[in-house]
């Protein structure tokens, strides 16, 4: 997910470069296709962290990081 996020960021990219725009488009499409899987992974992490928090095995910063 962090690789996709990095590729989708347009801040330091030349938006007049066609290859750069095609690369961004490709990553957007890939993210859209994998939305269900990404959501499932986030939900699983959220539930696991909540379980760890109940048993005092996690840090608040980890839960905030997921949010």
PDB file of N, H, CA, C and O in Angstrom:
ATOM      1  N   UNK A   1       0.822  -1.188   0.000  1.00  0.00           N
ATOM      2  CA  UNK A   1       0.000   0.000   0.000  1.00  0.00           C
ATOM      3  C   UNK A   1       0.865   1.250   0.000  1.00  0.00           C
ATOM      4  O   UNK A   1       0.528   2.248  -0.637  1.00  0.00           O
ATOM      5  N   UNK A   2       1.969   1.194   0.708  1.00  0.00           N
ATOM      6  H   UNK A   2       2.243   0.384   1.226  1.00  0.00           H
ATOM      7  CA  UNK A   2       2.816   2.388   0.752  1.00  0.00           C
ATOM      8  C   UNK A   2       3.443   2.656  -0.617  1.00  0.00           C
ATOM      9  O   UNK A   2       3.651   3.813  -0.982  1.00  0.00           O
ATOM     10  N   UNK A   3       3.747   1.597  -1.381  1.00  0.00           N
ATOM     11  H   UNK A   3       3.578   0.657  -1.084  1.00  0.00           H
ATOM     12  CA  UNK A   3       4.281   1.800  -2.728  1.00  0.00           C
ATOM     13  C   UNK A   3       3.254   2.467  -3.626  1.00  0.00           C
ATOM     14  O   UNK A   3       3.590   3.370  -4.391  1.00  0.00           O
ATOM     15  N   UNK A   4       2.011   2.032  -3.537  1.00  0.00           N
ATOM     16  H   UNK A   4       1.738   1.298  -2.915  1.00  0.00           H
ATOM     17  CA  UNK A   4       0.948   2.635  -4.340  1.00  0.00           C
ATOM     18  C   UNK A   4       0.742   4.087  -3.952  1.00  0.00           C
ATOM     19  O   UNK A   4       0.576   4.954  -4.810  1.00  0.00           O
ATOM     20  N   UNK A   5       0.755   4.346  -2.648  1.00  0.00           N
ATOM     21  H   UNK A   5       0.890   3.642  -1.951  1.00  0.00           H
ATOM     22  CA  UNK A   5       0.571   5.719  -2.178  1.00  0.00           C
ATOM     23  C   UNK A   5       1.685   6.619  -2.712  1.00  0.00           C
ATOM     24  O   UNK A   5       1.440   7.756  -3.116  1.00  0.00           O
ATOM     25  N   UNK A   6       2.902   6.099  -2.707  1.00  0.00           N
ATOM     26  H   UNK A   6       3.101   5.175  -2.379  1.00  0.00           H
ATOM     27  CA  UNK A   6       4.049   6.856  -3.208  1.00  0.00           C
ATOM     28  C   UNK A   6       3.889   7.143  -4.700  1.00  0.00           C
ATOM     29  O   UNK A   6       4.163   8.255  -5.150  1.00  0.00           O
ATOM     30  N   UNK A   7       3.451   6.155  -5.460  1.00  0.00           N
ATOM     31  H   UNK A   7       3.228   5.252  -5.094  1.00  0.00           H
ATOM     32  CA  UNK A   7       3.294   6.317  -6.896  1.00  0.00           C
ATOM     33  C   UNK A   7       2.137   7.251  -7.243  1.00  0.00           C
ATOM     34  O   UNK A   7       2.182   7.939  -8.263  1.00  0.00           O
ATOM     35  N   UNK A   8       1.104   7.280  -6.406  1.00  0.00           N
ATOM     36  H   UNK A   8       1.067   6.721  -5.578  1.00  0.00           H
ATOM     37  CA  UNK A   8      -0.056   8.118  -6.683  1.00  0.00           C
ATOM     38  C   UNK A   8       0.178   9.584  -6.341  1.00  0.00           C
ATOM     39  O   UNK A   8      -0.569  10.449  -6.796  1.00  0.00           O
ATOM     40  N   UNK A   9       1.197   9.872  -5.552  1.00  0.00           N
ATOM     41  H   UNK A   9       1.804   9.169  -5.182  1.00  0.00           H
ATOM     42  CA  UNK A   9       1.497  11.250  -5.174  1.00  0.00           C
ATOM     43  C   UNK A   9       2.039  12.006  -6.377  1.00  0.00           C
ATOM     44  O   UNK A   9       3.000  11.565  -7.008  1.00  0.00           O
ATOM     45  N   UNK A  10       1.438  13.127  -6.693  1.00  0.00           N
ATOM     46  H   UNK A  10       0.657  13.485  -6.181  1.00  0.00           H
ATOM     47  CA  UNK A  10       1.834  13.899  -7.873  1.00  0.00           C
ATOM     48  C   UNK A  10       2.684  15.118  -7.518  1.00  0.00           C
ATOM     49  O   UNK A  10       3.049  15.894  -8.401  1.00  0.00           O
ATOM     50  N   UNK A  11       2.995  15.289  -6.254  1.00  0.00           N
ATOM     51  H   UNK A  11       2.698  14.658  -5.537  1.00  0.00           H
ATOM     52  CA  UNK A  11       3.678  16.493  -5.774  1.00  0.00           C
ATOM     53  C   UNK A  11       4.991  16.777  -6.519  1.00  0.00           C
ATOM     54  O   UNK A  11       5.195  17.890  -7.002  1.00  0.00           O
ATOM     55  N   UNK A  12       5.863  15.802  -6.614  1.00  0.00           N
ATOM     56  H   UNK A  12       5.698  14.897  -6.222  1.00  0.00           H
ATOM     57  CA  UNK A  12       7.188  16.030  -7.192  1.00  0.00           C
ATOM     58  C   UNK A  12       7.324  15.473  -8.608  1.00  0.00           C
ATOM     59  O   UNK A  12       8.436  15.224  -9.076  1.00  0.00           O
ATOM     60  N   UNK A  13       6.193  15.276  -9.289  1.00  0.00           N
ATOM     61  H   UNK A  13       5.290  15.478  -8.909  1.00  0.00           H
ATOM     62  CA  UNK A  13       6.249  14.679 -10.617  1.00  0.00           C
ATOM     63  C   UNK A  13       5.938  15.722 -11.675  1.00  0.00           C
ATOM     64  O   UNK A  13       5.166  16.655 -11.453  1.00  0.00           O
ATOM     65  N   UNK A  14       6.558  15.538 -12.832  1.00  0.00           N
ATOM     66  H   UNK A  14       7.185  14.780 -13.013  1.00  0.00           H
ATOM     67  CA  UNK A  14       6.307  16.403 -13.981  1.00  0.00           C
ATOM     68  C   UNK A  14       5.007  15.951 -14.633  1.00  0.00           C
ATOM     69  O   UNK A  14       4.974  14.914 -15.296  1.00  0.00           O
ATOM     70  N   UNK A  15       3.943  16.714 -14.453  1.00  0.00           N
ATOM     71  H   UNK A  15       3.969  17.556 -13.914  1.00  0.00           H
ATOM     72  CA  UNK A  15       2.639  16.315 -14.959  1.00  0.00           C
ATOM     73  C   UNK A  15       2.501  16.528 -16.464  1.00  0.00           C
ATOM     74  O   UNK A  15       1.458  16.220 -17.040  1.00  0.00           O
ATOM     75  N   UNK A  16       3.533  17.045 -17.097  1.00  0.00           N
ATOM     76  H   UNK A  16       4.381  17.294 -16.629  1.00  0.00           H
ATOM     77  CA  UNK A  16       3.521  17.173 -18.555  1.00  0.00           C
ATOM     78  C   UNK A  16       4.191  15.969 -19.207  1.00  0.00           C
ATOM     79  O   UNK A  16       4.138  15.810 -20.427  1.00  0.00           O
ATOM     80  N   UNK A  17       4.813  15.134 -18.408  1.00  0.00           N
ATOM     81  H   UNK A  17       4.857  15.263 -17.417  1.00  0.00           H
ATOM     82  CA  UNK A  17       5.471  13.931 -18.901  1.00  0.00           C
ATOM     83  C   UNK A  17       4.424  12.824 -19.054  1.00  0.00           C
ATOM     84  O   UNK A  17       3.807  12.404 -18.075  1.00  0.00           O
ATOM     85  N   UNK A  18       4.235  12.362 -20.282  1.00  0.00           N
ATOM     86  H   UNK A  18       4.736  12.704 -21.077  1.00  0.00           H
ATOM     87  CA  UNK A  18       3.210  11.362 -20.574  1.00  0.00           C
ATOM     88  C   UNK A  18       3.474  10.053 -19.843  1.00  0.00           C
ATOM     89  O   UNK A  18       2.538   9.436 -19.335  1.00  0.00           O
ATOM     90  N   UNK A  19       4.714   9.625 -19.782  1.00  0.00           N
ATOM     91  H   UNK A  19       5.474  10.127 -20.195  1.00  0.00           H
ATOM     92  CA  UNK A  19       5.033   8.366 -19.091  1.00  0.00           C
ATOM     93  C   UNK A  19       4.681   8.450 -17.620  1.00  0.00           C
ATOM     94  O   UNK A  19       4.176   7.489 -17.040  1.00  0.00           O
ATOM     95  N   UNK A  20       4.946   9.590 -17.019  1.00  0.00           N
ATOM     96  H   UNK A  20       5.357  10.371 -17.490  1.00  0.00           H
ATOM     97  CA  UNK A  20       4.626   9.784 -15.607  1.00  0.00           C
ATOM     98  C   UNK A  20       3.118   9.728 -15.392  1.00  0.00           C
ATOM     99  O   UNK A  20       2.647   9.104 -14.442  1.00  0.00           O
ATOM    100  N   UNK A  21       2.365  10.375 -16.267  1.00  0.00           N
ATOM    101  H   UNK A  21       2.748  10.882 -17.039  1.00  0.00           H
ATOM    102  CA  UNK A  21       0.905  10.362 -16.155  1.00  0.00           C
ATOM    103  C   UNK A  21       0.337   8.965 -16.378  1.00  0.00           C
ATOM    104  O   UNK A  21      -0.599   8.560 -15.688  1.00  0.00           O
ATOM    105  N   UNK A  22       0.890   8.228 -17.330  1.00  0.00           N
ATOM    106  H   UNK A  22       1.650   8.556 -17.891  1.00  0.00           H
ATOM    107  CA  UNK A  22       0.424   6.859 -17.570  1.00  0.00           C
ATOM    108  C   UNK A  22       0.722   5.964 -16.370  1.00  0.00           C
ATOM    109  O   UNK A  22      -0.076   5.092 -16.028  1.00  0.00           O
ATOM    110  N   UNK A  23       1.857   6.180 -15.743  1.00  0.00           N
ATOM    111  H   UNK A  23       2.505   6.889 -16.021  1.00  0.00           H
ATOM    112  CA  UNK A  23       2.224   5.417 -14.561  1.00  0.00           C
ATOM    113  C   UNK A  23       1.246   5.705 -13.409  1.00  0.00           C
ATOM    114  O   UNK A  23       0.809   4.788 -12.713  1.00  0.00           O
ATOM    115  N   UNK A  24       0.917   6.966 -13.223  1.00  0.00           N
ATOM    116  H   UNK A  24       1.272   7.710 -13.788  1.00  0.00           H
ATOM    117  CA  UNK A  24      -0.046   7.343 -12.191  1.00  0.00           C
ATOM    118  C   UNK A  24      -1.402   6.725 -12.494  1.00  0.00           C
ATOM    119  O   UNK A  24      -2.056   6.186 -11.602  1.00  0.00           O
ATOM    120  N   UNK A  25      -1.827   6.802 -13.757  1.00  0.00           N
ATOM    121  H   UNK A  25      -1.296   7.240 -14.482  1.00  0.00           H
ATOM    122  CA  UNK A  25      -3.117   6.223 -14.169  1.00  0.00           C
ATOM    123  C   UNK A  25      -3.143   4.728 -13.893  1.00  0.00           C
ATOM    124  O   UNK A  25      -4.148   4.194 -13.424  1.00  0.00           O
ATOM    125  N   UNK A  26      -2.050   4.064 -14.181  1.00  0.00           N
ATOM    126  H   UNK A  26      -1.233   4.498 -14.562  1.00  0.00           H
ATOM    127  CA  UNK A  26      -1.949   2.621 -13.950  1.00  0.00           C
ATOM    128  C   UNK A  26      -2.128   2.290 -12.469  1.00  0.00           C
ATOM    129  O   UNK A  26      -2.838   1.344 -12.127  1.00  0.00           O
ATOM    130  N   UNK A  27      -1.495   3.054 -11.601  1.00  0.00           N
ATOM    131  H   UNK A  27      -0.918   3.822 -11.879  1.00  0.00           H
ATOM    132  CA  UNK A  27      -1.599   2.805 -10.165  1.00  0.00           C
ATOM    133  C   UNK A  27      -2.993   3.130  -9.633  1.00  0.00           C
ATOM    134  O   UNK A  27      -3.484   2.453  -8.730  1.00  0.00           O
ATOM    135  N   UNK A  28      -3.630   4.155 -10.184  1.00  0.00           N
ATOM    136  H   UNK A  28      -3.231   4.705 -10.918  1.00  0.00           H
ATOM    137  CA  UNK A  28      -5.001   4.473  -9.781  1.00  0.00           C
ATOM    138  C   UNK A  28      -5.928   3.318 -10.155  1.00  0.00           C
ATOM    139  O   UNK A  28      -6.762   2.902  -9.351  1.00  0.00           O
ATOM    140  N   UNK A  29      -5.782   2.806 -11.364  1.00  0.00           N
ATOM    141  H   UNK A  29      -5.105   3.144 -12.017  1.00  0.00           H
ATOM    142  CA  UNK A  29      -6.618   1.689 -11.805  1.00  0.00           C
ATOM    143  C   UNK A  29      -6.370   0.441 -10.964  1.00  0.00           C
ATOM    144  O   UNK A  29      -7.309  -0.273 -10.612  1.00  0.00           O
ATOM    145  N   UNK A  30      -5.111   0.182 -10.647  1.00  0.00           N
ATOM    146  H   UNK A  30      -4.349   0.761 -10.933  1.00  0.00           H
ATOM    147  CA  UNK A  30      -4.768  -0.977  -9.815  1.00  0.00           C
ATOM    148  C   UNK A  30      -5.391  -0.847  -8.423  1.00  0.00           C
ATOM    149  O   UNK A  30      -5.911  -1.817  -7.871  1.00  0.00           O
ATOM    150  N   UNK A  31      -5.332   0.356  -7.869  1.00  0.00           N
ATOM    151  H   UNK A  31      -4.910   1.144  -8.317  1.00  0.00           H
ATOM    152  CA  UNK A  31      -5.925   0.592  -6.559  1.00  0.00           C
ATOM    153  C   UNK A  31      -7.440   0.408  -6.603  1.00  0.00           C
ATOM    154  O   UNK A  31      -8.026  -0.167  -5.685  1.00  0.00           O
ATOM    155  N   UNK A  32      -8.067   0.892  -7.662  1.00  0.00           N
ATOM    156  H   UNK A  32      -7.591   1.358  -8.408  1.00  0.00           H
ATOM    157  CA  UNK A  32      -9.513   0.734  -7.804  1.00  0.00           C
ATOM    158  C   UNK A  32      -9.904  -0.739  -7.939  1.00  0.00           C
ATOM    159  O   UNK A  32     -10.925  -1.161  -7.398  1.00  0.00           O
ATOM    160  N   UNK A  33      -9.103  -1.512  -8.652  1.00  0.00           N
ATOM    161  H   UNK A  33      -8.273  -1.168  -9.092  1.00  0.00           H
ATOM    162  CA  UNK A  33      -9.393  -2.933  -8.825  1.00  0.00           C
ATOM    163  C   UNK A  33      -9.231  -3.703  -7.521  1.00  0.00           C
ATOM    164  O   UNK A  33      -9.930  -4.691  -7.295  1.00  0.00           O
ATOM    165  N   UNK A  34      -8.329  -3.267  -6.673  1.00  0.00           N
ATOM    166  H   UNK A  34      -7.761  -2.465  -6.857  1.00  0.00           H
ATOM    167  CA  UNK A  34      -8.031  -3.984  -5.433  1.00  0.00           C
ATOM    168  C   UNK A  34      -8.703  -3.364  -4.215  1.00  0.00           C
ATOM    169  O   UNK A  34      -8.306  -3.650  -3.085  1.00  0.00           O
ATOM    170  N   UNK A  35      -9.703  -2.528  -4.418  1.00  0.00           N
ATOM    171  H   UNK A  35     -10.025  -2.295  -5.335  1.00  0.00           H
ATOM    172  CA  UNK A  35     -10.354  -1.828  -3.318  1.00  0.00           C
ATOM    173  C   UNK A  35     -10.890  -2.786  -2.265  1.00  0.00           C
ATOM    174  O   UNK A  35     -10.704  -2.557  -1.070  1.00  0.00           O
ATOM    175  N   UNK A  36     -11.557  -3.861  -2.694  1.00  0.00           N
ATOM    176  H   UNK A  36     -11.708  -4.047  -3.664  1.00  0.00           H
ATOM    177  CA  UNK A  36     -12.128  -4.804  -1.727  1.00  0.00           C
ATOM    178  C   UNK A  36     -11.048  -5.475  -0.889  1.00  0.00           C
ATOM    179  O   UNK A  36     -11.201  -5.621   0.323  1.00  0.00           O
ATOM    180  N   UNK A  37      -9.963  -5.882  -1.529  1.00  0.00           N
ATOM    181  H   UNK A  37      -9.839  -5.764  -2.514  1.00  0.00           H
ATOM    182  CA  UNK A  37      -8.857  -6.528  -0.810  1.00  0.00           C
ATOM    183  C   UNK A  37      -8.188  -5.548   0.152  1.00  0.00           C
ATOM    184  O   UNK A  37      -7.863  -5.912   1.282  1.00  0.00           O
ATOM    185  N   UNK A  38      -7.985  -4.331  -0.284  1.00  0.00           N
ATOM    186  H   UNK A  38      -8.250  -4.036  -1.202  1.00  0.00           H
ATOM    187  CA  UNK A  38      -7.367  -3.314   0.567  1.00  0.00           C
ATOM    188  C   UNK A  38      -8.248  -3.034   1.787  1.00  0.00           C
ATOM    189  O   UNK A  38      -7.752  -2.935   2.909  1.00  0.00           O
ATOM    190  N   UNK A  39      -9.552  -2.908   1.557  1.00  0.00           N
ATOM    191  H   UNK A  39      -9.955  -2.988   0.645  1.00  0.00           H
ATOM    192  CA  UNK A  39     -10.492  -2.667   2.652  1.00  0.00           C
ATOM    193  C   UNK A  39     -10.493  -3.830   3.633  1.00  0.00           C
ATOM    194  O   UNK A  39     -10.508  -3.621   4.846  1.00  0.00           O
ATOM    195  N   UNK A  40     -10.477  -5.053   3.114  1.00  0.00           N
ATOM    196  H   UNK A  40     -10.465  -5.223   2.129  1.00  0.00           H
ATOM    197  CA  UNK A  40     -10.428  -6.234   3.973  1.00  0.00           C
ATOM    198  C   UNK A  40      -9.170  -6.235   4.828  1.00  0.00           C
ATOM    199  O   UNK A  40      -9.242  -6.510   6.026  1.00  0.00           O
ATOM    200  N   UNK A  41      -8.022  -5.934   4.238  1.00  0.00           N
ATOM    201  H   UNK A  41      -7.964  -5.710   3.265  1.00  0.00           H
ATOM    202  CA  UNK A  41      -6.761  -5.900   4.986  1.00  0.00           C
ATOM    203  C   UNK A  41      -6.789  -4.837   6.081  1.00  0.00           C
ATOM    204  O   UNK A  41      -6.325  -5.078   7.195  1.00  0.00           O
ATOM    205  N   UNK A  42      -7.325  -3.675   5.769  1.00  0.00           N
ATOM    206  H   UNK A  42      -7.702  -3.479   4.864  1.00  0.00           H
ATOM    207  CA  UNK A  42      -7.410  -2.603   6.766  1.00  0.00           C
ATOM    208  C   UNK A  42      -8.340  -3.010   7.906  1.00  0.00           C
ATOM    209  O   UNK A  42      -8.033  -2.780   9.076  1.00  0.00           O
ATOM    210  N   UNK A  43      -9.480  -3.617   7.562  1.00  0.00           N
ATOM    211  H   UNK A  43      -9.730  -3.804   6.612  1.00  0.00           H
ATOM    212  CA  UNK A  43     -10.422  -4.073   8.592  1.00  0.00           C
ATOM    213  C   UNK A  43      -9.797  -5.137   9.490  1.00  0.00           C
ATOM    214  O   UNK A  43     -10.001  -5.120  10.704  1.00  0.00           O
ATOM    215  N   UNK A  44      -9.041  -6.060   8.906  1.00  0.00           N
ATOM    216  H   UNK A  44      -8.876  -6.075   7.919  1.00  0.00           H
ATOM    217  CA  UNK A  44      -8.388  -7.104   9.695  1.00  0.00           C
ATOM    218  C   UNK A  44      -7.353  -6.503  10.638  1.00  0.00           C
ATOM    219  O   UNK A  44      -7.260  -6.904  11.799  1.00  0.00           O
ATOM    220  N   UNK A  45      -6.582  -5.554  10.148  1.00  0.00           N
ATOM    221  H   UNK A  45      -6.657  -5.228   9.205  1.00  0.00           H
ATOM    222  CA  UNK A  45      -5.599  -4.881  11.004  1.00  0.00           C
ATOM    223  C   UNK A  45      -6.281  -4.127  12.134  1.00  0.00           C
ATOM    224  O   UNK A  45      -5.818  -4.150  13.274  1.00  0.00           O
ATOM    225  N   UNK A  46      -7.377  -3.460  11.814  1.00  0.00           N
ATOM    226  H   UNK A  46      -7.753  -3.441  10.888  1.00  0.00           H
ATOM    227  CA  UNK A  46      -8.109  -2.705  12.818  1.00  0.00           C
ATOM    228  C   UNK A  46      -8.634  -3.621  13.918  1.00  0.00           C
ATOM    229  O   UNK A  46      -8.500  -3.306  15.101  1.00  0.00           O
ATOM    230  N   UNK A  47      -9.223  -4.740  13.545  1.00  0.00           N
ATOM    231  H   UNK A  47      -9.332  -4.996  12.584  1.00  0.00           H
ATOM    232  CA  UNK A  47      -9.748  -5.686  14.536  1.00  0.00           C
ATOM    233  C   UNK A  47      -8.629  -6.302  15.371  1.00  0.00           C
ATOM    234  O   UNK A  47      -8.781  -6.479  16.580  1.00  0.00           O
ATOM    235  N   UNK A  48      -7.511  -6.626  14.737  1.00  0.00           N
ATOM    236  H   UNK A  48      -7.387  -6.481  13.755  1.00  0.00           H
ATOM    237  CA  UNK A  48      -6.382  -7.196  15.475  1.00  0.00           C
ATOM    238  C   UNK A  48      -5.836  -6.185  16.489  1.00  0.00           C
ATOM    239  O   UNK A  48      -5.552  -6.544  17.632  1.00  0.00           O
ATOM    240  N   UNK A  49      -5.691  -4.929  16.075  1.00  0.00           N
ATOM    241  H   UNK A  49      -5.921  -4.637  15.147  1.00  0.00           H
ATOM    242  CA  UNK A  49      -5.188  -3.911  16.993  1.00  0.00           C
ATOM    243  C   UNK A  49      -6.155  -3.667  18.145  1.00  0.00           C
ATOM    244  O   UNK A  49      -5.727  -3.440  19.277  1.00  0.00           O
ATOM    245  N   UNK A  50      -7.457  -3.713  17.863  1.00  0.00           N
ATOM    246  H   UNK A  50      -7.804  -3.897  16.944  1.00  0.00           H
ATOM    247  CA  UNK A  50      -8.432  -3.546  18.939  1.00  0.00           C
ATOM    248  C   UNK A  50      -8.331  -4.684  19.945  1.00  0.00           C
ATOM    249  O   UNK A  50      -8.436  -4.464  21.152  1.00  0.00           O
ATOM    250  N   UNK A  51      -8.128  -5.894  19.449  1.00  0.00           N
ATOM    251  H   UNK A  51      -8.043  -6.072  18.469  1.00  0.00           H
ATOM    252  CA  UNK A  51      -7.957  -7.038  20.335  1.00  0.00           C
ATOM    253  C   UNK A  51      -6.694  -6.885  21.179  1.00  0.00           C
ATOM    254  O   UNK A  51      -6.709  -7.149  22.381  1.00  0.00           O
ATOM    255  N   UNK A  52      -5.607  -6.459  20.546  1.00  0.00           N
ATOM    256  H   UNK A  52      -5.596  -6.245  19.570  1.00  0.00           H
ATOM    257  CA  UNK A  52      -4.368  -6.238  21.290  1.00  0.00           C
ATOM    258  C   UNK A  52      -4.533  -5.127  22.317  1.00  0.00           C
ATOM    259  O   UNK A  52      -3.986  -5.206  23.417  1.00  0.00           O
ATOM    260  N   UNK A  53      -5.287  -4.091  21.960  1.00  0.00           N
ATOM    261  H   UNK A  53      -5.731  -4.027  21.066  1.00  0.00           H
ATOM    262  CA  UNK A  53      -5.478  -2.977  22.882  1.00  0.00           C
ATOM    263  C   UNK A  53      -6.284  -3.416  24.105  1.00  0.00           C
ATOM    264  O   UNK A  53      -5.991  -2.990  25.222  1.00  0.00           O
ATOM    265  N   UNK A  54      -7.289  -4.258  23.905  1.00  0.00           N
ATOM    266  H   UNK A  54      -7.527  -4.605  22.997  1.00  0.00           H
ATOM    267  CA  UNK A  54      -8.082  -4.774  25.025  1.00  0.00           C
ATOM    268  C   UNK A  54      -7.188  -5.549  25.983  1.00  0.00           C
ATOM    269  O   UNK A  54      -7.363  -5.477  27.200  1.00  0.00           O
ATOM    270  N   UNK A  55      -6.231  -6.288  25.435  1.00  0.00           N
ATOM    271  H   UNK A  55      -6.088  -6.347  24.447  1.00  0.00           H
ATOM    272  CA  UNK A  55      -5.313  -7.080  26.257  1.00  0.00           C
ATOM    273  C   UNK A  55      -4.046  -6.318  26.624  1.00  0.00           C
ATOM    274  O   UNK A  55      -3.089  -6.895  27.140  1.00  0.00           O
ATOM    275  N   UNK A  56      -4.051  -5.008  26.350  1.00  0.00           N
ATOM    276  H   UNK A  56      -4.828  -4.539  25.931  1.00  0.00           H
ATOM    277  CA  UNK A  56      -2.932  -4.109  26.675  1.00  0.00           C
ATOM    278  C   UNK A  56      -1.607  -4.567  26.058  1.00  0.00           C
ATOM    279  O   UNK A  56      -0.557  -4.507  26.697  1.00  0.00           O
ATOM    280  N   UNK A  57      -1.676  -5.023  24.812  1.00  0.00           N
ATOM    281  H   UNK A  57      -2.530  -5.073  24.292  1.00  0.00           H
ATOM    282  CA  UNK A  57      -0.488  -5.463  24.094  1.00  0.00           C
ATOM    283  C   UNK A  57      -0.100  -4.518  22.951  1.00  0.00           C
ATOM    284  O   UNK A  57       0.864  -4.769  22.228  1.00  0.00           O
ATOM    285  N   UNK A  58      -0.850  -3.446  22.801  1.00  0.00           N
ATOM    286  H   UNK A  58      -1.633  -3.241  23.389  1.00  0.00           H
ATOM    287  CA  UNK A  58      -0.535  -2.506  21.721  1.00  0.00           C
ATOM    288  C   UNK A  58      -0.365  -1.103  22.279  1.00  0.00           C
ATOM    289  O   UNK A  58      -0.710  -0.818  23.426  1.00  0.00           O
ATOM    290  N   UNK A  59       0.176  -0.237  21.437  1.00  0.00           N
ATOM    291  H   UNK A  59       0.457  -0.468  20.505  1.00  0.00           H
ATOM    292  CA  UNK A  59       0.377   1.158  21.811  1.00  0.00           C
ATOM    293  C   UNK A  59      -0.684   2.009  21.125  1.00  0.00           C
ATOM    294  O   UNK A  59      -1.174   1.653  20.053  1.00  0.00           O
ATOM    295  N   UNK A  60      -1.032   3.114  21.732  1.00  0.00           N
ATOM    296  H   UNK A  60      -0.634   3.403  22.603  1.00  0.00           H
ATOM    297  CA  UNK A  60      -2.008   4.024  21.127  1.00  0.00           C
ATOM    298  C   UNK A  60      -1.512   4.550  19.784  1.00  0.00           C
ATOM    299  O   UNK A  60      -2.310   4.800  18.881  1.00  0.00           O
ATOM    300  N   UNK A  61      -0.207   4.718  19.651  1.00  0.00           N
ATOM    301  H   UNK A  61       0.442   4.515  20.385  1.00  0.00           H
ATOM    302  CA  UNK A  61       0.344   5.238  18.400  1.00  0.00           C
ATOM    303  C   UNK A  61       0.103   4.276  17.233  1.00  0.00           C
ATOM    304  O   UNK A  61      -0.039   4.709  16.089  1.00  0.00           O
ATOM    305  N   UNK A  62       0.057   2.972  17.523  1.00  0.00           N
ATOM    306  H   UNK A  62       0.172   2.621  18.452  1.00  0.00           H
ATOM    307  CA  UNK A  62      -0.216   2.011  16.464  1.00  0.00           C
ATOM    308  C   UNK A  62      -1.640   2.131  15.961  1.00  0.00           C
ATOM    309  O   UNK A  62      -1.882   2.058  14.756  1.00  0.00           O
ATOM    310  N   UNK A  63      -2.582   2.315  16.864  1.00  0.00           N
ATOM    311  H   UNK A  63      -2.386   2.375  17.843  1.00  0.00           H
ATOM    312  CA  UNK A  63      -3.980   2.483  16.479  1.00  0.00           C
ATOM    313  C   UNK A  63      -4.165   3.810  15.720  1.00  0.00           C
ATOM    314  O   UNK A  63      -4.906   3.866  14.738  1.00  0.00           O
ATOM    315  N   UNK A  64      -3.507   4.850  16.167  1.00  0.00           N
ATOM    316  H   UNK A  64      -2.905   4.806  16.964  1.00  0.00           H
ATOM    317  CA  UNK A  64      -3.580   6.148  15.479  1.00  0.00           C
ATOM    318  C   UNK A  64      -2.936   6.042  14.099  1.00  0.00           C
ATOM    319  O   UNK A  64      -3.415   6.662  13.149  1.00  0.00           O
ATOM    320  N   UNK A  65      -1.868   5.273  13.973  1.00  0.00           N
ATOM    321  H   UNK A  65      -1.479   4.769  14.745  1.00  0.00           H
ATOM    322  CA  UNK A  65      -1.204   5.088  12.685  1.00  0.00           C
ATOM    323  C   UNK A  65      -2.095   4.412  11.668  1.00  0.00           C
ATOM    324  O   UNK A  65      -2.063   4.758  10.487  1.00  0.00           O
ATOM    325  N   UNK A  66      -2.883   3.462  12.107  1.00  0.00           N
ATOM    326  H   UNK A  66      -2.909   3.181  13.066  1.00  0.00           H
ATOM    327  CA  UNK A  66      -3.808   2.782  11.211  1.00  0.00           C
ATOM    328  C   UNK A  66      -4.927   3.705  10.778  1.00  0.00           C
ATOM    329  O   UNK A  66      -5.378   3.668   9.633  1.00  0.00           O
ATOM    330  N   UNK A  67      -5.372   4.539  11.715  1.00  0.00           N
ATOM    331  H   UNK A  67      -5.006   4.569  12.645  1.00  0.00           H
ATOM    332  CA  UNK A  67      -6.450   5.484  11.402  1.00  0.00           C
ATOM    333  C   UNK A  67      -5.984   6.470  10.360  1.00  0.00           C
ATOM    334  O   UNK A  67      -6.746   7.350   9.958  1.00  0.00           O
TER     335      UNK A  67
END
